[in-house]
């Protein structure tokens, strides 16, 4: 007569077998899987080293380390880590042109049966190199023949010595000039934009291009728009 194991016994035997296999396997363990840099300045390169240990009994093989975007580079200390040994992954994130909330990930794939993929995360709040009192210039809706003047204050937030050199407008209906704000050690500038009194009737759009000495932002662009002689629809 054939004897069959009770289903509960089968489950227990499978669990014991799986446990035994996992005990005789590599195990990747990171000291931390996230790094928050807090507030940083645009253009900075954020570098962090994620350290890990093979807490298993067999050699750990790191098969791949993939970053979520091209702005992130990684460097693995070694692919094979024996039981009890340590390894590290250096991650560098370039914040150039990435003002705002930053969240980048690196996916580590290994032969750890319980953690085949581990996601490492780097976060930061990237402050722009130049702070504007307002992001654009809007001259509003005005009757034909009326001159309109608008101003924007530009603050250099970079700790490096950065200067604003010149400004140009590609809108023929608008002239623009720039001057340093007194007693600010060259850290603040005032941009003065003038919509001409003889501006053509209709909507107009343009951009102010400000040349700077910054390697990160060699040209700072500010959009502008206006409406001459056309009543907006309700």
C-alpha positions in Angstrom: 0.0 0.0 0.0 1.3 3.4 -0.9 1.5 6.0 1.8 1.1 9.7 1.1 2.4 12.5 3.2 0.0 14.8 4.7 -0.1 18.2 2.8 1.0 20.0 5.9 4.1 17.8 6.1 4.9 18.5 2.4 4.7 22.2 3.1 7.0 21.9 6.1 9.5 19.8 4.2 9.6 22.3 1.4 10.0 25.2 3.8 12.9 23.4 5.5 14.5 22.6 2.2 14.2 26.2 1.0 15.6 27.5 4.4 18.5 25.1 4.1 19.3 26.3 0.5 19.1 30.0 1.6 21.4 29.3 4.6 23.9 27.9 2.1 23.8 30.9 -0.2 25.2 34.5 -0.5 23.4 37.3 1.2 23.9 41.0 0.3 23.3 43.5 3.1 23.7 47.3 2.7 24.3 49.6 5.6 21.8 52.0 4.0 19.9 52.0 0.7 19.1 55.7 0.6 21.0 58.9 0.8 19.3 62.3 1.1 21.6 65.3 0.4 19.0 67.8 1.4 19.4 71.2 -0.3 22.2 71.5 -2.9 23.1 74.0 -5.6 22.5 73.3 -9.2 25.7 72.2 -10.9 27.1 70.3 -7.9 28.1 66.7 -8.3 26.7 64.5 -5.5 28.9 61.6 -4.5 28.0 58.8 -2.1 29.4 55.4 -1.4 26.9 52.6 -0.6 28.7 49.9 1.5 27.5 46.3 1.7 28.5 43.0 3.3 28.1 39.4 2.1 26.4 37.9 5.2 25.9 34.6 3.5 28.0 31.4 3.4 28.8 31.4 -0.4 30.5 33.9 -2.7 28.3 36.8 -3.7 28.3 37.7 -7.4 27.2 41.2 -8.3 25.9 40.8 -11.9 25.0 44.4 -12.7 24.7 47.9 -11.4 22.3 50.0 -13.5 21.6 53.7 -13.0 18.2 55.2 -13.8 19.6 57.9 -16.1 22.7 59.1 -17.8 23.3 61.8 -15.3 24.2 59.1 -12.8 27.5 57.2 -12.9 28.4 54.2 -10.7 31.6 52.4 -9.7 31.6 48.9 -8.2 34.6 47.9 -6.0 34.6 44.3 -7.2 32.1 41.8 -8.6 32.9 38.8 -6.4 32.6 39.1 -2.7 33.4 36.1 -0.5 31.4 35.3 2.7 32.0 37.9 5.3 33.7 40.4 3.0 32.7 43.9 2.2 32.1 45.7 -1.1 31.1 49.2 -2.1 29.3 51.1 -4.9 30.2 54.7 -5.5 27.4 56.7 -7.1 27.9 60.2 -8.6 24.9 62.3 -9.7 25.4 65.5 -11.9 22.8 68.1 -11.0 23.6 70.4 -13.9 20.3 71.6 -15.5 18.2 69.6 -12.9 16.8 72.3 -10.5 14.0 71.0 -8.3 13.3 67.7 -6.6 15.8 65.1 -7.5 15.3 61.4 -7.2 17.7 58.9 -8.8 17.9 55.2 -8.4 20.6 52.5 -8.9 19.5 48.9 -9.3 21.9 46.2 -8.0 21.4 42.7 -9.3 23.2 39.7 -7.6 23.0 36.0 -7.0 21.4 36.5 -3.6 18.3 34.2 -3.8 16.3 36.4 -1.4 17.4 39.8 -2.7 18.1 39.4 -6.4 17.6 43.1 -6.9 18.3 45.9 -4.5 17.3 49.5 -5.3 19.6 52.3 -4.0 18.2 55.8 -4.0 19.7 59.3 -3.9 17.5 62.3 -3.3 18.0 66.1 -3.1 16.4 69.4 -3.5 18.4 71.2 -6.2 18.4 75.0 -5.8 18.9 76.9 -9.1 22.2 78.7 -9.6 20.2 81.9 -10.2 17.1 82.9 -8.3 14.6 85.1 -10.0 12.1 87.4 -8.3 9.6 86.1 -10.9 10.1 83.4 -13.6 8.9 85.5 -16.5 7.9 89.0 -17.6 4.2 89.7 -18.5 3.5 93.2 -19.7 -0.3 92.6 -19.5 -3.0 93.9 -21.8 -2.5 97.6 -22.5 -3.8 100.1 -25.1 -1.7 101.0 -28.1 0.7 103.9 -27.5 1.4 103.1 -23.8 4.9 102.3 -22.6 5.2 99.6 -20.0 8.2 98.9 -17.8 8.8 95.7 -15.8 11.7 94.7 -13.5 13.1 91.4 -12.3 15.7 90.9 -9.6 18.3 88.2 -10.3 20.2 86.8 -7.4 23.4 84.8 -7.8 23.2 81.9 -5.4 26.3 80.1 -6.4 29.2 80.1 -3.9 31.5 80.4 -6.8 32.3 83.9 -8.3 29.7 84.2 -11.1 28.8 87.3 -13.0 26.1 88.4 -15.5 27.7 89.9 -18.5 25.0 91.1 -20.9 21.3 90.7 -21.9 19.5 90.7 -25.3 15.9 90.5 -26.3 14.7 88.7 -29.4 11.4 90.6 -29.4 11.5 93.8 -31.5 8.6 95.3 -29.4 10.7 95.1 -26.2 14.0 96.6 -25.1 16.0 95.3 -22.1 18.9 96.3 -20.0 20.6 95.1 -16.9 22.4 96.7 -13.9 24.0 95.6 -10.7 22.1 96.3 -7.5 24.3 98.6 -5.3 25.9 97.2 -2.1 25.3 93.5 -3.0 28.9 92.6 -3.9 27.8 91.7 -7.4 25.3 89.1 -6.2 22.2 90.9 -7.3 21.2 92.3 -10.7 18.2 94.3 -11.8 16.7 93.5 -15.3 14.6 96.3 -16.7 12.4 95.5 -19.7 10.4 98.1 -21.6 7.5 97.4 -23.9 7.8 100.2 -26.4 5.0 102.9 -26.7 5.0 102.3 -30.5 4.8 98.5 -30.2 2.7 96.9 -32.9 -0.9 96.0 -32.0 -1.4 92.3 -31.1 0.2 89.6 -29.0 4.0 89.4 -28.8 6.3 86.9 -27.3 10.1 86.7 -26.8 13.0 85.7 -24.6 15.7 87.6 -22.8 19.1 85.9 -23.1 21.5 86.7 -20.4 25.1 85.7 -20.9 26.9 84.7 -17.7 30.4 83.4 -16.6 28.8 80.3 -15.2 29.9 76.9 -16.6 26.6 75.4 -15.6 24.4 78.1 -17.0 26.3 80.1 -19.6 23.1 81.6 -20.9 20.1 82.3 -18.6 16.9 82.6 -20.5 13.8 84.5 -19.3 10.5 84.3 -21.3 8.3 87.4 -21.8 5.0 88.2 -23.5 2.5 91.0 -23.9 -0.7 92.2 -25.5 -1.1 95.5 -27.2 -4.5 97.0 -28.0 -6.4 93.7 -27.9 -9.0 93.2 -25.2 -8.9 89.7 -23.7 -12.0 87.6 -24.1 -14.0 87.1 -20.9 
